[in-house]
Amino acid sequence: MKTLLLWLRGFVQASATRETDWGMVMAASMMVAVPVIAFFMIVQSKMSSGLVGGAVKD
């Protein structure tokens, strides 16, 4: 089982004998980045409120 970054690196290494298809590499990069960004946007407010709430002393 490979991590997403190793899977992405496979696109570049697979084309080592021929010209790299940068369009395919960029599409694969977006497939890796979009779920991470979406997850961050969903939990950002909960993380920041949890950190601030834990730092406030009653």
C-alpha positions as CSV (number, residue, x, y, z in Angstrom):
1,M,0.0,0.0,0.0
2,K,1.4,3.4,-1.0
3,T,0.8,6.8,0.4
4,L,-0.7,9.4,-1.9
5,L,2.7,11.2,-2.3
6,L,4.4,8.0,-3.4
7,W,1.5,7.3,-5.8
8,L,2.0,10.8,-7.2
9,R,5.7,10.3,-7.5
10,G,5.0,7.2,-9.6
11,F,3.5,9.3,-12.3
12,V,6.8,11.2,-12.8
13,Q,9.0,8.1,-12.4
14,A,6.9,6.0,-14.8
15,S,7.6,8.5,-17.5
16,A,11.4,8.6,-16.9
17,T,12.0,6.9,-20.2
18,R,9.7,9.3,-22.1
19,E,8.7,12.9,-21.8
20,T,6.8,13.6,-18.6
21,D,3.1,14.3,-19.1
22,W,2.8,17.4,-16.8
23,G,-0.9,17.6,-17.4
24,M,-1.4,14.2,-15.8
25,V,1.0,15.0,-13.0
26,M,-1.0,18.2,-12.2
27,A,-4.3,16.4,-12.4
28,A,-3.0,13.8,-9.9
29,S,-1.6,16.6,-7.7
30,M,-5.1,18.1,-7.5
31,M,-6.6,14.7,-6.7
32,V,-4.2,14.6,-3.7
33,A,-4.5,18.2,-2.6
34,V,-8.3,18.8,-2.8
35,P,-9.4,16.3,-0.1
36,V,-6.7,17.7,2.3
37,I,-7.8,21.3,1.7
38,A,-11.5,20.3,2.0
39,F,-10.8,18.5,5.3
40,F,-8.9,21.5,6.6
41,M,-11.6,23.9,5.7
42,I,-14.3,21.8,7.4
43,V,-12.4,21.3,10.7
44,Q,-10.6,24.7,10.9
45,S,-13.2,26.4,13.0
46,K,-13.5,23.5,15.4
47,M,-9.7,23.3,15.8
48,S,-9.3,27.0,16.5
49,S,-12.2,27.1,18.9
50,G,-10.9,24.1,20.7
51,L,-7.4,25.6,21.0
52,V,-8.7,28.9,22.2
53,G,-11.2,27.3,24.6
54,G,-8.5,25.1,26.1
55,A,-6.2,28.1,26.6
56,V,-8.8,30.2,28.5
57,K,-8.6,29.7,32.2
58,D,-11.8,30.2,34.3
